[in-house]
Amino acid sequence: MRSLVPEVSAFAVIGAANSVLYFVIFNVTMTMGAVKATILANAITTALAYVAHRYWTYRASAKTQVRREAVLFVGFNLAGTFIQSGVVGVAKYGFGLSETTDRLWLNAATMVGIGLGMVFRFWAYRTLVFRPHPADHAAPTTAVEAIAEAYEEEAEFQQLTAPLEVELKVKQRSAPDGEPAHQRP
């Protein structure tokens, strides 16, 4: 848990600074459309966030995979942008909000979108983008490859643990009166 504190702190500082910049860009460009302003603000803050995370939050990570990281970073930020833009889109089109009369509500929707996107991005950066890869295989070069690799690792884990789970279930069924089998004489 202690090793997570510096990572979360750096992520929060970068996120807060980028959020301030995001809101400035969003509000200045909102007249071109709330969803378009969201996408533009995300594009600018994504570039700045990558540099900040690469050279501060995850500075200890090997820098030999910068191209892979950049591709994954952009890919997962696009997914985060869809999350944020989706929330703003629902607010604008679903609730009929207007950029001229409902700026406060659109900013509130943007905050909700940023929060949801932030949770997704933190998970993606920590588990897929800036994680070290074993030397015995080539690192994925696209987001699709990274996701496929994560699914393969999960399937391999399930395959390895399946016999143990079966054995545990058999022992639990053979125990009298619900007593765990490992406590019987």
Contact map, one row per residue, 1 for C-alpha under 8 A:
11111000000000000000000000000000000000000000000000000000000000000000000000000000000000000000000000000000000000000000000000000000000000000000000000000000000000000000000000000000000000000
11111100000000000000000000000000000000000000000000000000000000000000000000000000000000000000000000000000000000000000000000000000000000000000000000000000000000000000000000000000000000000
11111110000000000000000000000000000000000000000000000000000000000000000000000000000000000000000000000000000000000000000000000000000000000000000000000000000000000000000000000000000000000
11111111000000000000000000000000000000000000000000000000000000000000000000000000000000000000000000000000000000000000000000000000000000000000000000000000000000000000000000000000000000000
11111111100000000000000000000000000000000000000000000000000000000000000000000000000000000000000000000000000000000000000000000000000000000000000000000000000000000000000000000000000000000
01111111110000000000000000000000000000000000000000000000100000000000000000000000000000000000000000000000000000000000000000000000000000000000000000000000000000000000000000000000000000000
00111111111000000000000000000000000000000000000000000000110000000000000000000000000000000000000000000000000000000000000000000000000000000000000000000000000000000000000000000000000000000
00011111111100000000000000000000000000000000000000000000000000000000000000000000000000000000000000000000000000000000000000000000000000000000000000000000000000000000000000000000000000000
00001111111110000000000000000000000000000000000000000000000000000000000000000000000000000000000000000000000000000000000000000000000000000000000000000000000000000000000000000000000000000
00000111111111000000000000000000000000000000000000000001100000000000000000000000000000000000000000000000000000000000000000000000000000000000000000000000000000000000000000000000000000000
00000011111111100000000000000000000000000000000000001000100000000000000000000000000000000000000000000000000000000000000001000000000000000000000000000000000000000000000000000000000000000
00000001111111110000000000000000000000000000000000000000000000000000000000000000000000000000000000000000000000000000000000000000000000000000000000000000000000000000000000000000000000000
00000000111111111000000000000000000000000000000000000000000000000000000000000000000000000000000000000000000000000000000000000000000000000000000000000000000000000000000000000000000000000
00000000011111111100000000000000000000000000000010011000000000000000000000000000000000000000000000000000000000000000000000000000000000000000000000000000000000000000000000000000000000000
00000000001111111110000000000000000000000000000010000000000000000000000000000000000000000000000000000000000000000000010000000000000000000000000000000000000000000000000000000000000000000
00000000000111111111000000000000000000000000000000000000000000000000000000000000000000000000000000000000000000000000000000000000000000000000000000000000000000000000000000000000000000000
00000000000011111111100000000000000000000000000000000000000000000000000000000000000000000000000000000000000000000000000000000000000000000000000000000000000000000000000000000000000000000
00000000000001111111110000000000000000000000100110000000000000000000000000000000000000000000000000000000000000000000000000000000000000000000000000000000000000000000000000000000000000000
00000000000000111111111000000000000000000000000000000000000000000000000000000000000000000000000000000000000000000100000000000000000000000000000000000000000000000000000000000000000000000
00000000000000011111111100000000000000000000000000000000000000000000000000000000000000000000000000000000000000000000000000000000000000000000000000000000000000000000000000000000000000000
00000000000000001111111110000000000000000000100000000000000000000000000000000000000000000000000000000000000000000000000000000000000000000000000000000000000000000000000000000000000000000
00000000000000000111111111000000000000001100100000000000000000000000000000000000000000000000000000000000000000000000000000000000000000000000000000000000000000000000000000000000000000000
00000000000000000011111111100000000000001000000000000000000000000000000000000000000000000000000000000000001000000000000000000000000000000000000000000000000000000000000000000000000000000
00000000000000000001111111110000000000000000000000000000000000000000000000000000000000000000000000000000000000000000000000000000000000000000000000000000000000000000000000000000000000000
00000000000000000000111111111000000010011000000000000000000000000000000000000000000000000000000000000000000000000000000000000000000000000000000000000000000000000000000000000000000000000
00000000000000000000011111111100010011011000000000000000000000000000000000000000000000000000000000000000000000000000000000000000000000000000000000000000000000000000000000000000000000000
00000000000000000000001111111100000010000000000000000000000000000000000000000000000000000000000000000000000000000000000000000000000000000000000000000000000000000000000000000000000000000
00000000000000000000000111111110000000000000000000000000000000000000000000000000000000000000000000000000000000000000000000000000000000000000000000000000000000000000000000000000000000000
00000000000000000000000011111111100010000000000000000000000000000000000000000000000000000000000000000000000000000000000000000000000000000000000000000000000000000000000000000000000000000
00000000000000000000000001111111110110000000000000000000000000000000000000000000000000000000000000100000000000000000000000000000000000000000000000000000000000000000000000000000000000000
00000000000000000000000000011111110000000000000000000000000000000000000000000000000000000000000000110000000000000000000000000000000000000000000000000000000000000000000000000000000000000
00000000000000000000000000001111110110000000000000000000000000000000000000000000000000000000000000000000000000000000000000000000000000000000000000000000000000000000000000000000000000000
00000000000000000000000000001111111110000000000000000000000000000000000000000000000000000000000000100000000000000000000000000000000000000000000000000000000000000000000000000000000000000
00000000000000000000000001000111111111000000000000000000000000000000000000000000000000011001000000100000010000000000000000000000000000000000000000000000000000000000000000000000000000000
00000000000000000000000000000000111111100000000000000000000000000000000000000000000010011000000000000000000000000000000000000000000000000000000000000000000000000000000000000000000000000
00000000000000000000000000000101111111110000000000000000000000000000000000000000000000000000000000000000000000000000000000000000000000000000000000000000000000000000000000000000000000000
00000000000000000000000011101101111111111000000000000000000000000000000000000000000000000000000000000000000000000000000000000000000000000000000000000000000000000000000000000000000000000
00000000000000000000000001000000011111111100000000000000000000000000000000000000100110010000000000000000000000000000000000000000000000000000000000000000000000000000000000000000000000000
00000000000000000000000000000000001111111110000000000000000000000000000000000000100010000000000000000000000000000000000000000000000000000000000000000000000000000000000000000000000000000
00000000000000000000000011000000000111111111000000000000000000000000000000000000000000000000000000000000000000000000000000000000000000000000000000000000000000000000000000000000000000000
00000000000000000000011011000000000011111111100000000000000000000000000000000000000000000000000000000000000000000000000000000000000000000000000000000000000000000000000000000000000000000
00000000000000000000010000000000000001111111110000000000000000000000000000000000100000000000000000000000000000000000000000000000000000000000000000000000000000000000000000000000000000000
00000000000000000000000000000000000000111111111000000000000000000000000000000000000000000000000000000000000000000000000000000000000000000000000000000000000000000000000000000000000000000
00000000000000000000000000000000000000011111111100000000000000000000000000000000000000000000000000000000000000000000000000000000000000000000000000000000000000000000000000000000000000000
00000000000000000100110000000000000000001111111110000000000000000000000000000000000000000000000000000000000000000000000000000000000000000000000000000000000000000000000000000000000000000
00000000000000000000000000000000000000000111111111000000000000000000000001001000000000000000000000000000000000000000000000000000000000000000000000000000000000000000000000000000000000000
00000000000000000000000000000000000000000011111111100000000000000000000000000000000000000000000000000000000000000000000000000000000000000000000000000000000000000000000000000000000000000
00000000000000000100000000000000000000000001111111110000000000000000000000000000000000000000000000000000000000000000000000000000000000000000000000000000000000000000000000000000000000000
00000000000001100100000000000000000000000000111111111000000000000000000000000000000000000000000000000000000000000000000000000000000000000000000000000000000000000000000000000000000000000
00000000000000000000000000000000000000000000011111111100000000000000010010000000000000000000000000000000000000000000000000000000000000000000000000000000000000000000000000000000000000000
00000000000000000000000000000000000000000000001111111110000000000000000000000000000000000000000000000000000000000000000000000000000000000000000000000000000000000000000000000000000000000
00000000000001000000000000000000000000000000000111111111100000000000000000000000000000000000000000000000000000000000000000000000000000000000000000000000000000000000000000000000000000000
00000000001001000000000000000000000000000000000011111111111000000000000000000000000000000000000000000000000000000000000000000000000000000000000000000000000000000000000000000000000000000
00000000000000000000000000000000000000000000000001111111111000000000000000000000000000000000000000000000000000000000000000000000000000000000000000000000000000000000000000000000000000000
00000000000000000000000000000000000000000000000000111111111000000000000000000000000000000000000000000000000000000000000000000000000000000000000000000000000000000000000000000000000000000
00000000010000000000000000000000000000000000000000011111111000000000000000000000000000000000000000000000000000000000000000000000000000000000000000000000000000000000000000000000000000000
00000110011000000000000000000000000000000000000000011111111000000000000000000000000000000000000000000000000000000000000000000000000000000000000000000000000000000000000000000000000000000
00000010000000000000000000000000000000000000000000001111111110000000000000000000000000000000000000000000000000000000000000000000010000000000000000000000000000000000000000000000000000000
00000000000000000000000000000000000000000000000000001111111111000000000000000000000000000000000000000000000000000000000000000000000000000000000000000000000000000000000000000000000000000
00000000000000000000000000000000000000000000000000000000011111000000000000000000000000000000000000000000000000000000000000000000000000000000000000000000000000000000000000000000000000000
00000000000000000000000000000000000000000000000000000000011111100000000000000000000000000000000000000000000000000000000000000000011100000000000000000000000000000000000000000000000000000
00000000000000000000000000000000000000000000000000000000001111111000000000000000000000000000000000000000000000000000000000000000000100000000000000000000000000000000000000000000000000000
00000000000000000000000000000000000000000000000000000000000011111100000000000000000000000000000000000000000000000000000000000000000000000000000000000000000000000000000000000000000000000
00000000000000000000000000000000000000000000000000000000000001111100000000000000000000000000000000000000000000000000000000000000000000000000000000000000000000000000000000000000000000000
00000000000000000000000000000000000000000000000000000000000001111111100000000000000000000000000000000000000000000000000000000000000000000010000000000000000000000000000000000000000000000
00000000000000000000000000000000000000000000000000000000000000111111110000000000000000000000000000000000000000000000000000000000000000000000000000000000000000000000000000000000000000000
00000000000000000000000000000000000000000000000000000000000000001111111000000000000000000000000000000000000000000000000000000000000000000000100000000000000000000000000000000000000000000
00000000000000000000000000000000000000000000000000000000000000001111111100000000000000000000000000000000000000000000000000000000100000000011110000000000000000000000000000000000000000000
00000000000000000000000000000000000000000000000000000000000000001111111110000000000000000000000000000000000000000000000000000000110000000000000000000000000000000000000000000000000000000
00000000000000000000000000000000000000000000000001000000000000000111111111000000000000000000000000000000000000000000000000000000000000000000000000000000000000000000000000000000000000000
00000000000000000000000000000000000000000000000000000000000000000011111111100000000000000000000000000000000000000000000000000000000000000000111000000000000000000000000000000000000000000
00000000000000000000000000000000000000000000000000000000000000000001111111110000000000000000000000000000000000000000000000000001100000000000111001000000000000000000000000000000000000000
00000000000000000000000000000000000000000000000001000000000000000000111111111000000000000000000000000000000000000000000000001000100000000000000000000000000000000000000000000000000000000
00000000000000000000000000000000000000000000010000000000000000000000011111111100000000000000000000000000000000000000000000000000000000000000000000000000000000000000000000000000000000000
00000000000000000000000000000000000000000000000000000000000000000000001111111110000000000000000000000000000000000000000000000000000000000000001000000000000000000000000000000000000000000
00000000000000000000000000000000000000000000000000000000000000000000000111111111000000000000000000000000000000000000000010010000000000000000001000000000000000000000000000000000000000000
00000000000000000000000000000000000000000000010000000000000000000000000011111111100000000000000000000000000000000000000010000000000000000000000000000000000000000000000000000000000000000
00000000000000000000000000000000000000000000000000000000000000000000000001111111110000000000000000000000000000000000000000000000000000000000000000000000000000000000000000000000000000000
00000000000000000000000000000000000000000000000000000000000000000000000000111111111000000000000000000000000000000000000000000000000000000000000000000000000000000000000000000000000000000
00000000000000000000000000000000000000000000000000000000000000000000000000011111111100000000000000000000000000000000110110000000000000000000000000000000000000000000000000000000000000000
00000000000000000000000000000000000001100100000000000000000000000000000000001111111110000000000000000000000000000000100000000000000000000000000000000000000000000000000000000000000000000
00000000000000000000000000000000000000000000000000000000000000000000000000000111111111000000000000000000000000000000000000000000000000000000000000000000000000000000000000000000000000000
00000000000000000000000000000000000000000000000000000000000000000000000000000011111111100000000000000000000000001001100000000000000000000000000000000000000000000000000000000000000000000
00000000000000000000000000000000000001000000000000000000000000000000000000000001111111110000000000000000000001011101100000000000000000000000000000000000000000000000000000000000000000000
00000000000000000000000000000000001001100000000000000000000000000000000000000000111111111000000000000000000001001000000000000000000000000000000000000000000000000000000000000000000000000
00000000000000000000000000000000000000000000000000000000000000000000000000000000011111111100000000000000000000001000000000000000000000000000000000000000000000000000000000000000000000000
00000000000000000000000000000000000000000000000000000000000000000000000000000000001111111110000000000000000011011000000000000000000000000000000000000000000000000000000000000000000000000
00000000000000000000000000000000011001000000000000000000000000000000000000000000000111111111000000000000010011001000000000000000000000000000000000000000000000000000000000000000000000000
00000000000000000000000000000000011000000000000000000000000000000000000000000000000011111111110000000000000000000000000000000000000000000000000000000000000000000000000000000000000000000
00000000000000000000000000000000000000000000000000000000000000000000000000000000000001111111111000000000000000000000000000000000000000000000000000000000000000000000000000000000000000000
00000000000000000000000000000000000000000000000000000000000000000000000000000000000000111111111110000000110010000000000000000000000000000000000000000000000000000000000000000000000000000
00000000000000000000000000000000010000000000000000000000000000000000000000000000000000011111111111000000010000000000000000000000000000000000000000000000000000000000000000000000000000000
00000000000000000000000000000000000000000000000000000000000000000000000000000000000000001111111110000000000000000000000000000000000000000000000000000000000000000000000000000000000000000
00000000000000000000000000000000000000000000000000000000000000000000000000000000000000001111111100000000000000000000000000000000000000000000000000000000000000000000000000000000000000000
00000000000000000000000000000000000000000000000000000000000000000000000000000000000000000111111110000000000000000000000000000000000000000000000000000000000000000000000000000000000000000
00000000000000000000000000000000000000000000000000000000000000000000000000000000000000000011111111000000000000000000000000000000000000000000000000000000000000000000000000000000000000000
00000000000000000000000000000000000000000000000000000000000000000000000000000000000000000011101111101100110000000000000000000000000000000000000000000000000000000000000000000000000000000
00000000000000000000000000000000000000000000000000000000000000000000000000000000000000000001000111111110000000000000000000000000000000000000000000000000000000000000000000000000000000000
00000000000000000000000000000110110000000000000000000000000000000000000000000000000000000000000011111110010000000000000000000000000000000000000000000000000000000000000000000000000000000
00000000000000000000000000000010000000000000000000000000000000000000000000000000000000000000000001111110000000000000000000000000000000000000000000000000000000000000000000000000000000000
00000000000000000000000000000000000000000000000000000000000000000000000000000000000000000000000011111110000000000000000000000000000000000000000000000000000000000000000000000000000000000
00000000000000000000000000000000000000000000000000000000000000000000000000000000000000000000000011111111110000000000000000000000000000000000000000000000000000000000000000000000000000000
00000000000000000000000000000000000000000000000000000000000000000000000000000000000000000000000001111111111000000000000000000000000000000000000000000000000000000000000000000000000000000
00000000000000000000000000000000000000000000000000000000000000000000000000000000000000000000000000000111111100000000000000000000000000000000000000000000000000000000000000000000000000000
00000000000000000000000000000000000000000000000000000000000000000000000000000000000000000010000010000111111110000000000000000000000000000000000000000000000000000000000000000000000000000
00000000000000000000000000000000010000000000000000000000000000000000000000000000000000010011000010100111111111000000000000000000000000000000000000000000000000000000000000000000000000000
00000000000000000000001000000000000000000000000000000000000000000000000000000000000000000000000000000011111111100000000000000000000000000000000000000000000000000000000000000000000000000
00000000000000000000000000000000000000000000000000000000000000000000000000000000000000000000000000000001111111110000000000000000000000000000000000000000000000000000000000000000000000000
00000000000000000000000000000000000000000000000000000000000000000000000000000000000000110010000000000000111111111000000000000000000000000000000000000000000000000000000000000000000000000
00000000000000000000000000000000000000000000000000000000000000000000000000000000000110110000000000000000011111111100000000000000000000000000000000000000000000000000000000000000000000000
00000000000000000000000000000000000000000000000000000000000000000000000000000000000000000000000000000000001111111110000000000000000000000000000000000000000000000000000000000000000000000
00000000000000000000000000000000000000000000000000000000000000000000000000000000000100100000000000000000000111111111000000000000000000000000000000000000000000000000000000000000000000000
00000000000000000000000000000000000000000000000000000000000000000000000000000000001111110000000000000000000011111111100000000000000000000000000000000000000000000000000000000000000000000
00000000000000000010000000000000000000000000000000000000000000000000000000000000000100000000000000000000000001111111110000000000000000000000000000000000000000000000000000000000000000000
00000000000000000000000000000000000000000000000000000000000000000000000000000000000000000000000000000000000000111111111000000000000000000000000000000000000000000000000000000000000000000
00000000000000000000000000000000000000000000000000000000000000000000000000000000001100000000000000000000000000011111111100000000000000000000000000000000000000000000000000000000000000000
00000000000000000000000000000000000000000000000000000000000000000000000000000001101100000000000000000000000000001111111110000000000000000000000000000000000000000000000000000000000000000
00000000000000100000000000000000000000000000000000000000000000000000000000000001000000000000000000000000000000000111111111000000000000000000000000000000000000000000000000000000000000000
00000000000000000000000000000000000000000000000000000000000000000000000000000000000000000000000000000000000000000011111111100000000000000000000000000000000000000000000000000000000000000
00000000000000000000000000000000000000000000000000000000000000000000000000000001000000000000000000000000000000000001111111110000000000000000000000000000000000000000000000000000000000000
00000000000000000000000000000000000000000000000000000000000000000000000000011001000000000000000000000000000000000000111111111000000000000000000000000000000000000000000000000000000000000
00000000001000000000000000000000000000000000000000000000000000000000000000000000000000000000000000000000000000000000011111111100000000000000000000000000000000000000000000000000000000000
00000000000000000000000000000000000000000000000000000000000000000000000000000000000000000000000000000000000000000000001111111111000000000000000000000000000000000000000000000000000000000
00000000000000000000000000000000000000000000000000000000000000000000000000010000000000000000000000000000000000000000000111111111100000000000000000000000000000000000000000000000000000000
00000000000000000000000000000000000000000000000000000000000000000000000010000000000000000000000000000000000000000000000011111111111000000000000000000000000000000000000000000000000000000
00000000000000000000000000000000000000000000000000000000000000000000000000000000000000000000000000000000000000000000000001111111111000000000000000000000000000000000000000000000000000000
00000000000000000000000000000000000000000000000000000000000000000000000000000000000000000000000000000000000000000000000000111111111000000000000000000000000000000000000000000000000000000
00000000000000000000000000000000000000000000000000000000000000000000000100000000000000000000000000000000000000000000000000111111111000000000000001100000000000000000000000000000000000000
00000000000000000000000000000000000000000000000000000000000000000001100110000000000000000000000000000000000000000000000000011111111000000000000000000000000000000000000000000000000000000
00000000000000000000000000000000000000000000000000000000010010000000100000000000000000000000000000000000000000000000000000001111111100000000000000000000000000000000000000000000000000000
00000000000000000000000000000000000000000000000000000000000010000000000000000000000000000000000000000000000000000000000000001111111110000000000000000000000000000000000000000000000000000
00000000000000000000000000000000000000000000000000000000000011000000000000000000000000000000000000000000000000000000000000000000011111000000000000000000000000000000000000000000000000000
00000000000000000000000000000000000000000000000000000000000000000000000000000000000000000000000000000000000000000000000000000000001111101010000000000000000000000000000000000000000000000
00000000000000000000000000000000000000000000000000000000000000000000000000000000000000000000000000000000000000000000000000000000000111111000000000000000000000000000000000000000000000000
00000000000000000000000000000000000000000000000000000000000000000000000000000000000000000000000000000000000000000000000000000000000011111100000000000000000000000000000000000000000000000
00000000000000000000000000000000000000000000000000000000000000000000000000000000000000000000000000000000000000000000000000000000000001111100000000000000000000000000000000000000000000000
00000000000000000000000000000000000000000000000000000000000000000000000000000000000000000000000000000000000000000000000000000000000011111110000000000000000000000000000000000000000000000
00000000000000000000000000000000000000000000000000000000000000000000000000000000000000000000000000000000000000000000000000000000000000111111000000000000000000000000000000000000000000000
00000000000000000000000000000000000000000000000000000000000000001001000000000000000000000000000000000000000000000000000000000000000010001111100000000000000000000000000000000000000000000
00000000000000000000000000000000000000000000000000000000000000000001000000000000000000000000000000000000000000000000000000000000000000000111111011001000000000000000000000000000000000000
00000000000000000000000000000000000000000000000000000000000000000011001100000000000000000000000000000000000000000000000000000000000000000011111011000000000000000000000000000000000000000
00000000000000000000000000000000000000000000000000000000000000000001001100000000000000000000000000000000000000000000000000000000000000000001111111000000000000000000000000000000000000000
00000000000000000000000000000000000000000000000000000000000000000000001100110000000000000000000000000000000000000000000000000000000000000001111111100000000000000000000000000000000000000
00000000000000000000000000000000000000000000000000000000000000000000000000000000000000000000000000000000000000000000000000000000000000000000011111110000000000000000000000000000000000000
00000000000000000000000000000000000000000000000000000000000000000000000000000000000000000000000000000000000000000000000000000000000000000001111111111000000000000000000000000000000000000
00000000000000000000000000000000000000000000000000000000000000000000000100000000000000000000000000000000000000000000000000000001000000000001111111111100000000000000000000000000000000000
00000000000000000000000000000000000000000000000000000000000000000000000000000000000000000000000000000000000000000000000000000001000000000000001111111110000000000000000000000000000000000
00000000000000000000000000000000000000000000000000000000000000000000000000000000000000000000000000000000000000000000000000000000000000000000000111111111000000000000000000000000000000000
00000000000000000000000000000000000000000000000000000000000000000000000000000000000000000000000000000000000000000000000000000000000000000001000011111111100000000000000000000000000000000
00000000000000000000000000000000000000000000000000000000000000000000000000000000000000000000000000000000000000000000000000000000000000000000000001111111110000000000000000000000000000000
00000000000000000000000000000000000000000000000000000000000000000000000000000000000000000000000000000000000000000000000000000000000000000000000000111111111000000000000000000000000000000
00000000000000000000000000000000000000000000000000000000000000000000000000000000000000000000000000000000000000000000000000000000000000000000000000011111111100000000000000000000000000000
00000000000000000000000000000000000000000000000000000000000000000000000000000000000000000000000000000000000000000000000000000000000000000000000000001111111110000000000000000000000000000
00000000000000000000000000000000000000000000000000000000000000000000000000000000000000000000000000000000000000000000000000000000000000000000000000000111111111000000000000000000000000000
00000000000000000000000000000000000000000000000000000000000000000000000000000000000000000000000000000000000000000000000000000000000000000000000000000011111111100000000000000000000000000
00000000000000000000000000000000000000000000000000000000000000000000000000000000000000000000000000000000000000000000000000000000000000000000000000000001111111110000000000000000000000000
00000000000000000000000000000000000000000000000000000000000000000000000000000000000000000000000000000000000000000000000000000000000000000000000000000000111111111000000000000000000000000
00000000000000000000000000000000000000000000000000000000000000000000000000000000000000000000000000000000000000000000000000000000000000000000000000000000011111111100000000000000000000000
00000000000000000000000000000000000000000000000000000000000000000000000000000000000000000000000000000000000000000000000000000000000000000000000000000000001111111110000000000000000000000
00000000000000000000000000000000000000000000000000000000000000000000000000000000000000000000000000000000000000000000000000000000000000000000000000000000000111111110000000000000000000000
00000000000000000000000000000000000000000000000000000000000000000000000000000000000000000000000000000000000000000000000000000000000000000000000000000000000011111111100000000000000000000
00000000000000000000000000000000000000000000000000000000000000000000000000000000000000000000000000000000000000000000000000000000000000000000000000000000000001111111110000000000000000000
00000000000000000000000000000000000000000000000000000000000000000000000000000000000000000000000000000000000000000000000000000000000000000000000000000000000000111111111000000000000000000
00000000000000000000000000000000000000000000000000000000000000000000000000000000000000000000000000000000000000000000000000000000000000000000000000000000000000001111111100000000000000000
00000000000000000000000000000000000000000000000000000000000000000000000000000000000000000000000000000000000000000000000000000000000000000000000000000000000000001111111110000000000000000
00000000000000000000000000000000000000000000000000000000000000000000000000000000000000000000000000000000000000000000000000000000000000000000000000000000000000000111111111000000000000000
00000000000000000000000000000000000000000000000000000000000000000000000000000000000000000000000000000000000000000000000000000000000000000000000000000000000000000011111111100000000000000
00000000000000000000000000000000000000000000000000000000000000000000000000000000000000000000000000000000000000000000000000000000000000000000000000000000000000000001111111110000000000000
00000000000000000000000000000000000000000000000000000000000000000000000000000000000000000000000000000000000000000000000000000000000000000000000000000000000000000000111111111000000000000
00000000000000000000000000000000000000000000000000000000000000000000000000000000000000000000000000000000000000000000000000000000000000000000000000000000000000000000011111111100000000000
00000000000000000000000000000000000000000000000000000000000000000000000000000000000000000000000000000000000000000000000000000000000000000000000000000000000000000000001111111110000110000
00000000000000000000000000000000000000000000000000000000000000000000000000000000000000000000000000000000000000000000000000000000000000000000000000000000000000000000000111111110011110000
00000000000000000000000000000000000000000000000000000000000000000000000000000000000000000000000000000000000000000000000000000000000000000000000000000000000000000000000011111110000000000
00000000000000000000000000000000000000000000000000000000000000000000000000000000000000000000000000000000000000000000000000000000000000000000000000000000000000000000000001111111000010000
00000000000000000000000000000000000000000000000000000000000000000000000000000000000000000000000000000000000000000000000000000000000000000000000000000000000000000000000000111111111110010
00000000000000000000000000000000000000000000000000000000000000000000000000000000000000000000000000000000000000000000000000000000000000000000000000000000000000000000000000000111111010000
00000000000000000000000000000000000000000000000000000000000000000000000000000000000000000000000000000000000000000000000000000000000000000000000000000000000000000000000000000011111000000
00000000000000000000000000000000000000000000000000000000000000000000000000000000000000000000000000000000000000000000000000000000000000000000000000000000000000000000000000010011111100000
00000000000000000000000000000000000000000000000000000000000000000000000000000000000000000000000000000000000000000000000000000000000000000000000000000000000000000000000000010011111110110
00000000000000000000000000000000000000000000000000000000000000000000000000000000000000000000000000000000000000000000000000000000000000000000000000000000000000000000000000110010011111110
00000000000000000000000000000000000000000000000000000000000000000000000000000000000000000000000000000000000000000000000000000000000000000000000000000000000000000000000000110111001111110
00000000000000000000000000000000000000000000000000000000000000000000000000000000000000000000000000000000000000000000000000000000000000000000000000000000000000000000000000000000000111110
00000000000000000000000000000000000000000000000000000000000000000000000000000000000000000000000000000000000000000000000000000000000000000000000000000000000000000000000000000000001111111
00000000000000000000000000000000000000000000000000000000000000000000000000000000000000000000000000000000000000000000000000000000000000000000000000000000000000000000000000000010001111111
00000000000000000000000000000000000000000000000000000000000000000000000000000000000000000000000000000000000000000000000000000000000000000000000000000000000000000000000000000000000000111
